[in-house]
Amino acid sequence: MKNVLILHGTGNNSQGNWFPWLKKELERRGYKVWVPDLPDADYPNTKKYLKHIFSNWQFDEDSIVVGHSSGAVAILGFLQNLPENVVIKKAILVSAFKDNLSWDALNGLFEEPFNWEKIKAHAKRVVLYHSDNDPYVPLSHAQYLKEKLDAELLVKKGQGHFNLEVGPQYKQFPELLEKILED
C-alpha cells in the first residue's frame, strides 16, 4: 500500500505548517499517512526518533518519507538504519542541513556519522527543497547534500524555511504534494 511518513522539525508538531493539509490530501488519494509528534522535539535525537518510528511504522518499496528541517535530517538517520533489503520509493527533504548549524540542541541528530552510500542504497530517489533565503539553513547545506546523495535539488526563490513564518500560504504546500504523487 502507498504510504507516507511525514516528520516535523524542531519546536514543532504534527499540527504545524503544511503537515495536516498534506496528510489530508494524501489520505484522500488512498495513501496511508502518519505524521507523528516526535518525542522531545525541542532537542531532536535520531536514536530516540528511530525507536519511536521503527516500533510504529513499516517501511517498504511503496514508502515515501517527507521531512521538514530537523525532521529531514532525521530521515537520513532512518535511511542508514533500515534493514539491508529495504529500499523505499522516495525521500523528500525540505530545508535539510548537514551539521548542527552551531546550535547545540541539534547535536542529537549527528551522534552517528552519516554513511552516504548506505543512505543512498535505501531510497530510489531523493529530492531536496531549499529556499534561496532560508534564515536558518544556508543554501550551501542543500548543495552539499545534493552531491552526497545524488539528489534532485529544487531551489525556490524567497520561500524562507517553508513554514508559517513566511506567511499563511504554508498551511499548504501544493508543489510538494505534486512531487510526492510523481512516479
N, CA, C and O of each residue as an XYZ file, in Angstrom:
732
protein
N       0.835     -1.195      0.000
C       0.000      0.000      0.000
C       0.874      1.250      0.000
O       1.886      1.310      0.698
N       0.473      2.247     -0.789
C       1.197      3.513     -0.825
C       1.142      4.135      0.572
O       0.075      4.238      1.177
N       2.306      4.544      1.069
C       2.350      5.095      2.417
C       3.367      6.216      2.507
O       4.405      6.198      1.847
N       3.037      7.209      3.356
C       3.901      8.382      3.524
C       4.067      8.675      5.007
O       3.091      8.775      5.751
N       5.302      8.810      5.415
C       5.661      9.234      6.768
C       6.130     10.678      6.659
O       7.009     10.990      5.856
N       5.540     11.567      7.472
C       5.879     12.993      7.436
C       6.428     13.386      8.798
O       5.769     13.173      9.815
N       7.633     13.959      8.829
C       8.280     14.336     10.080
C       8.456     15.844     10.184
O       9.009     16.484      9.289
N       7.979     16.395     11.287
C       8.103     17.825     11.553
C       9.496     18.159     12.080
O      10.297     17.267     12.359
N       9.767     19.433     12.209
C      11.070     19.890     12.669
C      11.090     20.264     14.144
O      10.129     20.032     14.878
N      12.192     20.840     14.550
C      12.431     21.241     15.933
C      11.389     22.251     16.395
O      11.041     23.181     15.668
N      10.902     22.056     17.608
C       9.953     23.001     18.184
C       8.610     23.014     17.498
O       7.840     23.957     17.677
N       8.305     21.996     16.717
C       7.032     21.939     16.016
C       6.324     20.649     16.389
O       6.775     19.929     17.280
N       5.219     20.350     15.717
C       4.490     19.110     15.966
C       3.676     18.750     14.726
O       3.754     19.427     13.700
N       2.908     17.694     14.834
C       2.162     17.168     13.691
C       1.099     18.118     13.163
O       0.613     17.947     12.045
N       0.733     19.121     13.961
C      -0.319     20.058     13.546
C       0.226     21.355     12.967
O      -0.550     22.244     12.615
N       1.540     21.478     12.861
C       2.140     22.717     12.389
C       2.243     22.802     10.877
O       2.128     21.801     10.170
N       2.460     24.009     10.401
C       2.748     24.286      8.991
C       1.790     23.568      8.051
O       0.576     23.605      8.251
N       2.327     22.923      7.036
C       1.570     22.267      5.974
C       1.305     20.796      6.257
O       0.739     20.113      5.404
N       1.688     20.283      7.410
C       1.594     18.847      7.689
C       0.151     18.321      7.707
O      -0.115     17.311      7.055
N      -0.801     18.960      8.427
C      -2.177     18.431      8.420
C      -2.815     18.461      7.023
O      -3.522     17.532      6.634
N      -2.558     19.525      6.289
C      -3.100     19.648      4.936
C      -2.565     18.530      4.046
O      -3.328     17.896      3.317
N      -1.254     18.289      4.102
C      -0.640     17.265      3.267
C      -1.177     15.880      3.630
O      -1.454     15.070      2.746
N      -1.320     15.616      4.895
C      -1.868     14.333      5.353
C      -3.267     14.113      4.772
O      -3.565     13.051      4.227
N      -4.105     15.120      4.895
C      -5.477     15.018      4.401
C      -5.509     14.795      2.880
O      -6.258     13.952      2.387
N      -4.698     15.550      2.154
C      -4.661     15.418      0.694
C      -4.197     14.027      0.260
O      -4.737     13.453     -0.685
N      -3.210     13.501      0.945
C      -2.708     12.168      0.587
C      -3.714     11.081      0.950
O      -3.914     10.139      0.183
N      -4.344     11.205      2.107
C      -5.348     10.217      2.508
C      -6.518     10.203      1.522
O      -7.067      9.142      1.224
N      -6.897     11.377      1.019
C      -7.968     11.451      0.020
C      -7.613     10.663     -1.242
O      -8.494     10.215     -1.976
N      -6.319     10.503     -1.482
C      -5.845      9.787     -2.664
C      -5.495      8.325     -2.350
O      -4.890      7.640     -3.174
N      -5.874      7.857     -1.171
C      -5.694      6.452     -0.832
C      -4.387      6.080     -0.165
O      -4.087      4.894     -0.028
N      -3.610      7.046      0.248
C      -2.357      6.758      0.934
C      -2.602      6.509      2.420
O      -3.499      7.098      3.023
N      -1.796      5.634      2.993
C      -1.708      5.505      4.441
C      -0.676      6.561      4.866
O       0.432      6.587      4.331
N      -1.031      7.430      5.823
C      -0.156      8.545      6.196
C      -0.020      8.600      7.717
O      -0.997      8.439      8.448
N       1.203      8.829      8.173
C       1.447      9.037      9.600
C       2.298     10.284      9.763
O       3.361     10.416      9.155
N       1.812     11.195     10.595
C       2.563     12.399     10.974
C       2.695     12.349     12.492
O       1.859     12.913     13.199
N       3.722     11.687     13.003
C       3.835     11.545     14.452
C       4.301     12.835     15.124
O       4.989     13.657     14.519
N       3.916     12.989     16.365
C       4.531     14.008     17.210
C       5.821     13.379     17.720
O       5.790     12.437     18.511
N       6.938     13.897     17.270
C       8.224     13.312     17.620
C       8.576     13.605     19.080
O       8.325     14.708     19.566
N       9.153     12.630     19.780
C       9.453     12.801     21.194
C      10.547     13.844     21.434
O      11.593     13.834     20.784
N      10.279     14.741     22.381
C      11.262     15.743     22.803
C      11.807     16.531     21.609
O      13.017     16.680     21.441
N      10.881     17.031     20.787
C      11.252     17.662     19.509
C      12.039     18.962     19.652
O      12.582     19.452     18.662
N      12.116     19.527     20.840
C      12.963     20.709     21.020
C      14.441     20.335     21.018
O      15.312     21.181     20.815
N      14.707     19.033     21.251
C      16.071     18.501     21.233
C      16.063     17.236     20.369
O      16.145     16.126     20.895
N      15.966     17.400     19.048
C      15.839     16.234     18.171
C      16.996     15.254     18.366
O      18.154     15.643     18.514
N      16.640     13.978     18.360
C      17.640     12.942     18.574
C      17.288     11.743     17.685
O      16.227     11.138     17.837
N      18.168     11.419     16.781
C      17.899     10.363     15.817
C      17.618      9.033     16.504
O      16.686      8.331     16.111
N      18.394      8.667     17.518
C      18.185      7.380     18.194
C      16.797      7.311     18.826
O      16.107      6.299     18.706
N      16.394      8.370     19.488
C      15.057      8.428     20.093
C      13.978      8.329     19.025
O      13.000      7.596     19.171
N      14.177      9.081     17.952
C      13.211      9.078     16.858
C      13.131      7.697     16.200
O      12.044      7.212     15.886
N      14.307      7.063     15.991
C      14.331      5.737     15.374
C      13.490      4.755     16.170
O      12.681      4.017     15.609
N      13.685      4.753     17.470
C      12.946      3.831     18.341
C      11.439      4.061     18.188
O      10.668      3.112     18.047
N      11.034      5.325     18.217
C       9.616      5.689     18.106
C       9.047      5.297     16.736
O       7.968      4.709     16.658
N       9.758      5.615     15.680
C       9.264      5.360     14.327
C       9.291      3.865     14.004
O       8.294      3.317     13.533
N      10.421      3.204     14.251
C      10.553      1.801     13.861
C       9.596      0.897     14.628
O       9.261     -0.184     14.143
N       9.150      1.306     15.802
C       8.203      0.472     16.547
C       6.757      0.726     16.113
O       5.852      0.013     16.546
N       6.529      1.732     15.261
C       5.168      2.080     14.853
C       4.935      2.123     13.348
O       3.806      2.356     12.917
N       5.964      1.906     12.537
C       5.819      2.107     11.093
C       6.636      1.072     10.343
O       7.757      0.746     10.733
N       6.064      0.557      9.261
C       6.751     -0.398      8.391
C       7.177      0.315      7.108
O       6.367      0.982      6.464
N       8.416      0.176      6.751
C       8.926      0.734      5.502
C       8.981     -0.363      4.449
O       9.355     -1.500      4.740
N       8.601     -0.008      3.209
C       8.669     -0.960      2.108
C       8.908     -0.195      0.804
O       9.175      1.006      0.817
N       8.806     -0.908     -0.322
C       9.106     -0.291     -1.620
C       8.096      0.773     -2.033
O       8.345      1.523     -2.977
N       6.959      0.849     -1.341
C       5.952      1.879     -1.620
C       6.040      3.066     -0.662
O       5.234      3.992     -0.748
N       7.011      3.044      0.246
C       7.130      4.105      1.253
C       7.759      5.366      0.681
O       8.711      5.327     -0.099
N       7.184      6.486      1.104
C       7.757      7.801      0.828
C       7.913      8.480      2.182
O       7.001      8.439      3.007
N       9.060      9.100      2.411
C       9.277      9.838      3.653
C       9.491     11.299      3.311
O      10.201     11.636      2.363
N       8.863     12.160      4.100
C       8.963     13.604      3.911
C       9.368     14.190      5.252
O       8.749     13.898      6.275
N      10.403     15.014      5.248
C      10.828     15.653      6.490
C      11.061     17.125      6.282
O      11.518     17.562      5.226
N      10.735     17.888      7.319
C      10.979     19.327      7.303
C      12.047     19.655      8.332
O      11.927     19.266      9.494
N      13.081     20.358      7.924
C      14.124     20.861      8.799
C      14.798     19.715      9.554
O      15.365     18.829      8.914
N      14.759     19.697     10.883
C      15.409     18.604     11.608
C      14.735     17.265     11.327
O      15.375     16.220     11.445
N      13.457     17.277     10.956
C      12.786     16.047     10.538
C      13.395     15.488      9.267
O      13.453     14.272      9.084
N      13.853     16.375      8.384
C      14.530     15.946      7.159
C      15.875     15.315      7.487
O      16.252     14.309      6.885
N      16.598     15.894      8.432
C      17.890     15.333      8.841
C      17.685     13.972      9.502
O      18.464     13.046      9.276
N      16.636     13.852     10.319
C      16.341     12.574     10.968
C      16.103     11.479      9.932
O      16.453     10.322     10.165
N      15.514     11.829      8.800
C      15.280     10.843      7.740
C      16.593     10.237      7.258
O      16.648      9.047      6.949
N      17.638     11.036      7.192
C      18.938     10.495      6.787
C      19.362      9.389      7.753
O      19.879      8.354      7.331
N      19.142      9.612      9.043
C      19.449      8.589     10.046
C      18.586      7.352      9.894
O      19.072      6.234     10.066
N      17.308      7.536      9.574
C      16.419      6.390      9.354
C      16.913      5.556      8.178
O      17.019      4.332      8.261
N      17.212      6.247      7.087
C      17.615      5.536      5.882
C      18.854      4.686      6.119
O      18.920      3.548      5.655
N      19.822      5.217      6.824
C      21.039      4.435      7.017
C      20.859      3.311      8.030
O      21.724      2.444      8.151
N      19.746      3.316      8.757
C      19.481      2.262      9.729
C      18.386      1.290      9.293
O      17.998      0.413     10.064
N      17.889      1.436      8.078
C      16.902      0.479      7.576
C      17.561     -0.884      7.368
O      18.760     -0.959      7.099
N      16.783     -1.959      7.491
C      17.346     -3.279      7.166
C      17.892     -3.276      5.738
O      17.384     -2.570      4.867
N      18.924     -4.069      5.519
C      19.650     -4.055      4.249
C      18.756     -4.251      3.024
O      19.010     -3.665      1.972
N      17.714     -5.070      3.154
C      16.872     -5.393      2.000
C      15.739     -4.402      1.766
O      14.961     -4.584      0.830
N      15.618     -3.359      2.585
C      14.523     -2.397      2.445
C      14.987     -1.178      1.652
O      15.942     -0.498      2.029
N      14.291     -0.919      0.546
C      14.560      0.258     -0.284
C      13.229      0.967     -0.474
O      12.285      0.396     -1.021
N      13.157      2.217     -0.018
C      11.913      2.977     -0.146
C      11.850      3.660     -1.509
O      12.847      3.762     -2.225
N      10.660      4.118     -1.839
C      10.430      4.757     -3.136
C      11.087      6.132     -3.236
O      11.738      6.451     -4.230
N      10.902      6.954     -2.174
C      11.335      8.350     -2.295
C      11.526      8.974     -0.915
O      10.779      8.689      0.021
N      12.536      9.828     -0.809
C      12.738     10.668      0.373
C      12.731     12.115     -0.094
O      13.467     12.490     -1.007
N      11.888     12.926      0.545
C      11.815     14.348      0.201
C      12.209     15.140      1.440
O      11.552     15.058      2.478
N      13.278     15.898      1.322
C      13.856     16.625      2.447
C      13.688     18.123      2.218
O      14.235     18.680      1.266
N      12.935     18.763      3.091
C      12.638     20.188      2.973
C      13.481     20.944      4.003
O      13.361     20.698      5.203
N      14.330     21.859      3.539
C      15.202     22.660      4.412
C      16.099     21.790      5.288
O      16.226     22.021      6.491
N      16.716     20.790      4.669
C      17.629     19.896      5.388
C      18.981     20.569      5.588
O      19.324     21.525      4.893
N      19.742     20.052      6.550
C      21.068     20.606      6.823
C      22.058     19.496      7.132
O      21.668     18.364      7.419
N      23.358     19.835      7.072
C      24.414     18.823      7.148
C      25.161     18.797      8.478
O      25.950     17.883      8.719
N      24.930     19.770      9.336
C      25.585     19.799     10.653
C      24.671     20.538     11.622
O      23.560     20.916     11.252
N      25.121     20.750     12.853
C      24.230     21.316     13.870
C      23.981     22.817     13.743
O      23.336     23.398     14.616
N      24.462     23.450     12.705
C      24.234     24.880     12.462
C      24.636     25.729     13.670
O      24.052     26.780     13.934
N      25.647     25.247     14.394
C      26.134     25.911     15.623
C      25.037     26.046     16.676
O      24.999     27.020     17.428
N      24.154     25.065     16.719
C      23.047     25.062     17.670
C      23.090     23.725     18.410
O      22.716     22.691     17.857
N      23.547     23.752     19.658
C      23.759     22.531     20.438
C      22.517     21.659     20.556
O      22.634     20.441     20.691
N      21.339     22.255     20.508
C      20.096     21.475     20.621
C      19.967     20.459     19.487
O      19.189     19.512     19.599
N      20.718     20.640     18.400
C      20.632     19.740     17.246
C      21.683     18.624     17.263
O      21.715     17.797     16.351
N      22.534     18.591     18.276
C      23.621     17.605     18.311
C      23.128     16.163     18.233
O      23.817     15.303     17.684
N      21.939     15.889     18.779
C      21.404     14.531     18.776
C      21.103     13.978     17.396
O      20.875     12.777     17.248
N      21.099     14.831     16.385
C      20.893     14.371     15.016
C      22.189     13.892     14.370
O      22.171     13.251     13.319
N      23.314     14.209     15.011
C      24.611     13.954     14.386
C      25.517     13.071     15.242
O      26.734     13.071     15.062
N      24.927     12.319     16.174
C      25.730     11.432     17.022
C      26.379     10.322     16.216
O      27.506      9.920     16.502
N      25.670      9.825     15.209
C      26.188      8.788     14.323
C      26.539      9.450     12.992
O      25.669     10.056     12.366
N      27.787      9.350     12.548
C      28.151      9.965     11.263
C      27.321      9.368     10.130
O      26.979      8.186     10.159
N      27.006     10.181      9.147
C      26.223      9.707      8.014
C      27.088      8.842      7.092
O      28.221      9.186      6.757
N      26.514      7.723      6.704
C      27.126      6.839      5.720
C      26.353      7.071      4.424
O      25.296      6.478      4.211
N      26.876      7.920      3.577
C      26.152      8.374      2.394
C      25.799      7.230      1.447
O      24.710      7.214      0.874
N      26.697      6.288      1.281
C      26.427      5.158      0.386
C      25.271      4.319      0.917
O      24.405      3.894      0.152
N      25.258      4.087      2.197
C      24.179      3.317      2.824
C      22.844      4.054      2.699
O      21.818      3.445      2.397
N      22.868      5.362      2.933
C      21.648      6.169      2.826
C      21.102      6.077      1.399
O      19.916      5.814      1.200
N      21.966      6.293      0.414
C      21.538      6.255     -0.993
C      21.002      4.876     -1.379
O      20.107      4.774     -2.218
N      21.537      3.824     -0.780
C      21.121      2.462     -1.122
C      19.698      2.157     -0.652
O      19.085      1.196     -1.116
N      19.170      2.971      0.267
C      17.851      2.700      0.836
C      16.737      3.575      0.271
O      15.596      3.477      0.724
N      17.036      4.419     -0.698
C      15.999      5.262     -1.316
C      16.244      5.310     -2.819
O      17.338      5.642     -3.274
N      15.206      4.973     -3.581
C      15.340      5.011     -5.039
C      15.548      6.430     -5.535
O      16.209      6.656     -6.548
N      14.970      7.394     -4.804
C      15.046      8.793     -5.240
C      15.075      9.702     -4.018
O      14.357      9.471     -3.045
N      15.907     10.738     -4.076
C      15.967     11.747     -3.015
C      15.761     13.115     -3.655
O      16.412     13.462     -4.640
N      14.840     13.883     -3.072
C      14.537     15.226     -3.552
C      14.763     16.201     -2.406
O      14.322     15.961     -1.282
N      15.445     17.293     -2.689
C      15.693     18.345     -1.704
C      14.960     19.610     -2.120
O      15.055     20.048     -3.267
N      14.223     20.196     -1.172
C      13.641     21.527     -1.370
C      14.429     22.487     -0.500
O      14.670     22.220      0.677
N      14.825     23.598     -1.081
C      15.521     24.620     -0.310
C      15.179     25.992     -0.873
O      14.850     26.129     -2.051
N      15.260     26.989     -0.029
C      14.993     28.355     -0.465
C      16.306     29.129     -0.561
O      17.278     28.832      0.132
N      16.303     30.114     -1.427
C      17.494     30.957     -1.566
C      17.631     31.950     -0.416
O      18.630     32.664     -0.330
N      16.619     32.002      0.481
C      16.709     32.954      1.598
C      16.304     32.314      2.928
O      15.738     32.982      3.793
N      16.592     31.031      3.089
C      16.274     30.353      4.349
C      17.042     31.047      5.479
O      18.269     31.130      5.416
N      16.346     31.551      6.517
C      17.029     32.277      7.579
C      17.816     31.381      8.537
O      18.615     31.877      9.331
N      17.598     30.074      8.466
C      18.253     29.141      9.397
C      19.300     28.264      8.727
O      20.308     27.913      9.340
N      19.061     27.911      7.470
C      19.914     26.930      6.800
C      20.453     27.513      5.491
O      19.695     27.732      4.547
N      21.752     27.762      5.439
C      22.332     28.285      4.194
C      22.133     27.311      3.025
O      22.098     26.096      3.218
N      22.007     27.850      1.837
C      21.844     27.052      0.628
C      23.006     26.078      0.430
O      22.831     25.018     -0.171
N      24.181     26.429      0.929
C      25.347     25.547      0.783
C      25.098     24.173      1.411
O      25.680     23.183      0.967
N      24.248     24.099      2.430
C      23.931     22.802      3.039
C      23.176     21.917      2.046
O      23.470     20.729      1.919
N      22.216     22.494      1.353
C      21.449     21.736      0.360
C      22.354     21.309     -0.794
O      22.229     20.195     -1.303
N      23.254     22.181     -1.202
C      24.163     21.849     -2.295
C      25.084     20.690     -1.890
O      25.362     19.800     -2.693
N      25.547     20.712     -0.652
C      26.382     19.624     -0.119
C      25.600     18.306     -0.122
O      26.105     17.280     -0.576
N      24.362     18.344      0.390
C      23.538     17.138      0.448
C      23.199     16.628     -0.949
O      23.141     15.420     -1.175
N      22.978     17.543     -1.880
C      22.708     17.147     -3.265
C      23.847     16.289     -3.795
O      23.616     15.245     -4.404
N      25.070     16.731     -3.560
C      26.242     15.997     -4.047
C      26.379     14.650     -3.342
O      26.609     13.630     -3.993
N      26.242     14.640     -2.040
C      26.424     13.409     -1.259
C      25.358     12.368     -1.570
O      25.626     11.167     -1.523
N      24.146     12.826     -1.888
C      23.012     11.916     -2.061
C      22.614     11.700     -3.523
O      21.656     10.979     -3.802
N      23.335     12.314     -4.448
C      22.927     12.280     -5.860
C      21.450     12.670     -5.971
O      20.674     12.017     -6.669
N      21.086     13.723     -5.287
C      19.684     14.125     -5.159
C      19.289     15.175     -6.183
O      20.129     15.835     -6.795
N      17.989     15.303     -6.344
C      17.411     16.384     -7.133
C      17.240     17.568     -6.186
O      16.592     17.435     -5.148
N      17.804     18.714     -6.523
C      17.701     19.911     -5.684
C      16.801     20.931     -6.356
O      17.061     21.367     -7.478
N      15.739     21.305     -5.656
C      14.802     22.323     -6.133
C      14.968     23.557     -5.254
O      14.547     23.562     -4.098
N      15.575     24.592     -5.797
C      15.798     25.831     -5.055
C      14.675     26.792     -5.416
O      14.459     27.111     -6.585
N      13.965     27.246     -4.389
C      12.826     28.145     -4.575
C      13.211     29.545     -4.103
O      13.901     29.711     -3.097
N      12.757     30.530     -4.839
C      13.087     31.926     -4.542
C      12.173     32.463     -3.442
O      10.949     32.369     -3.531
N      12.794     33.031     -2.399
C      12.060     33.772     -1.377
C      11.094     32.970     -0.515
O      10.092     33.517     -0.054
N      11.368     31.688     -0.286
C      10.438     30.859      0.484
C      10.883     30.601      1.924
O      10.274     29.794      2.627
N      11.929     31.277      2.358
C      12.359     31.156      3.750
C      12.584     29.707      4.144
O      13.292     28.965      3.463
N      11.963     29.313      5.267
C      12.138     27.961      5.809
C      10.932     27.073      5.474
O      10.712     26.050      6.123
N      10.151     27.469      4.459
C       8.964     26.718      4.033
C       8.020     26.467      5.207
O       7.511     25.362      5.392
N       7.800     27.520      5.992
C       6.927     27.377      7.163
C       6.055     28.617      7.316
O       6.117     29.537      6.502
N       5.255     28.629      8.354
C       4.306     29.720      8.556
C       4.967     31.058      8.878
O       4.312     32.098      8.819
N       6.250     31.044      9.215
C       6.964     32.318      9.399
C       6.983     33.115      8.092
O       7.004     34.345      8.110
N       6.976     32.406      6.959
C       6.974     33.045      5.649
C       5.609     33.683      5.399
O       5.515     34.759      4.808
N       4.561     33.014      5.852
C       3.208     33.516      5.668
C       2.200     32.383      5.685
O       2.576     31.210      5.692
N       0.915     32.732      5.690
C      -0.144     31.724      5.794
C      -0.201     30.754      4.617
O      -0.860     29.718      4.703
N       0.477     31.077      3.525
C       0.479     30.159      2.390
C       1.070     28.796      2.778
O       0.791     27.797      2.115
N       1.879     28.743      3.840
C       2.483     27.461      4.229
C       1.612     26.653      5.186
O       2.104     25.812      5.939
N       0.300     26.927      5.139
C      -0.660     25.973      5.684
C      -0.880     24.873      4.649
O      -1.460     23.829      4.948
N      -0.406     25.123      3.430
C      -0.466     24.163      2.325
C       0.895     24.151      1.631
O       1.713     25.051      1.822
N       1.117     23.125      0.831
C       2.366     23.036      0.059
C       2.067     22.195     -1.193
O       2.535     21.064     -1.320
N       1.261     22.781     -2.134
C       0.815     22.027     -3.311
C       1.952     21.450     -4.158
O       1.840     20.337     -4.672
N       3.028     22.193     -4.302
C       4.144     21.688     -5.113
C       4.741     20.425     -4.505
O       5.124     19.505     -5.227
N       4.818     20.383     -3.199
C       5.325     19.191     -2.512
C       4.385     18.006     -2.732
O       4.841     16.889     -2.972
N       3.091     18.243     -2.651
C       2.121     17.194     -2.919
C       2.341     16.616     -4.315
O       2.356     15.396     -4.482
N       2.509     17.466     -5.305
C       2.738     17.005     -6.680
C       4.014     16.167     -6.779
O       4.057     15.174     -7.504
N       5.040     16.572     -6.051
C       6.307     15.841     -6.088
C       6.143     14.452     -5.454
O       6.759     13.488     -5.908
N       5.323     14.351     -4.422
C       5.046     13.051     -3.803
C       4.308     12.157     -4.778
O       4.608     10.967     -4.882
N       3.342     12.719     -5.495
C       2.500     11.938     -6.399
C       3.210     11.503     -7.677
O       2.758     10.582     -8.358
N       4.328     12.165     -8.006
C       5.111     11.788     -9.192
C       5.662     10.378     -9.036
O       6.002      9.943     -7.936
N       5.743      9.667    -10.177
C       6.402      8.352    -10.129
C       7.872      8.485    -10.369
O       8.591      7.486    -10.366
